[in-house]
Amino acid sequence: MNKGDTVDPRGLIAESYAIEGISIEDCRTIFMDWALSHPVDSDTGDLIKQLIERHGQDDHPMTQVLREGLGGMQAPRRRGGWRSRPRN
């Protein structure tokens, strides 16, 4: 159920777990490619959770990247613009 399913359509994440000695930087690149392959309106958080359940080896760099992806799914905060500047 890896290649061609809705969670990992091209099998990128599954293949990353099969690569011996893969670096975290390579995993981040693969994750970005995976994320860009999904429609904008897809529930990426749910898809990441499914990938962690499917592959979630604690000592693998891709598992760390997937967990980072979940952590980065928080609602965006306002960090600038004219409202944050001091007024006279």
C-alpha positions in Angstrom: 0.0 0.0 0.0 3.0 2.3 -0.4 3.3 3.4 -4.0 0.3 4.9 -5.6 -1.9 5.4 -2.5 -3.4 8.7 -1.5 -1.0 9.2 1.4 2.3 8.6 -0.5 1.3 8.8 -4.2 4.8 8.4 -5.6 6.2 6.3 -2.7 8.8 9.0 -1.8 8.5 8.6 2.0 8.5 4.8 1.8 11.6 4.9 -0.4 13.4 7.2 2.0 13.0 4.6 4.8 14.7 2.0 2.5 17.8 4.2 1.9 20.6 3.1 4.2 22.4 6.0 5.9 20.1 8.7 4.5 20.8 12.2 6.0 18.2 14.4 7.7 18.9 17.0 4.9 18.0 14.5 2.3 14.9 13.6 4.2 13.8 17.2 4.4 14.2 17.5 0.6 12.2 14.4 0.1 9.5 15.6 2.5 9.2 18.9 0.7 8.8 17.1 -2.6 6.2 14.9 -1.0 4.3 17.9 0.4 4.3 19.8 -2.9 2.8 16.7 -4.6 -0.4 17.1 -2.6 -3.2 19.6 -3.4 -3.2 22.8 -1.4 -6.6 21.9 0.2 -5.5 18.4 1.4 -5.2 17.7 5.2 -1.5 17.4 5.3 -1.5 17.0 9.1 -3.6 13.9 8.8 -1.5 12.5 6.0 1.7 13.0 8.1 0.1 11.2 11.1 -0.7 8.3 8.8 2.9 8.2 7.5 4.2 8.2 11.1 1.8 5.3 12.0 2.9 3.4 8.9 6.7 3.9 9.1 7.4 5.6 12.4 10.8 4.1 13.2 12.0 6.3 16.1 15.7 6.3 15.0 15.2 7.2 11.4 15.8 10.8 10.2 12.5 10.8 8.1 10.5 10.1 11.3 12.1 13.2 12.8 11.3 15.3 9.7 7.7 14.0 9.8 7.4 15.0 13.5 8.8 18.4 12.7 6.3 18.7 9.9 3.5 18.1 12.4 4.9 20.7 14.8 5.0 23.3 12.0 1.3 22.9 11.4 0.3 25.4 14.0 -1.8 28.4 13.0 0.3 31.3 11.7 0.8 34.3 13.9 1.0 37.9 12.9 4.7 39.0 13.2 4.9 42.3 11.5 3.2 44.9 9.3 2.0 48.3 10.1 0.1 47.3 13.2 3.2 46.1 15.0 5.1 49.3 14.5 5.2 52.0 17.2 2.8 54.9 16.7 3.1 58.5 17.6 
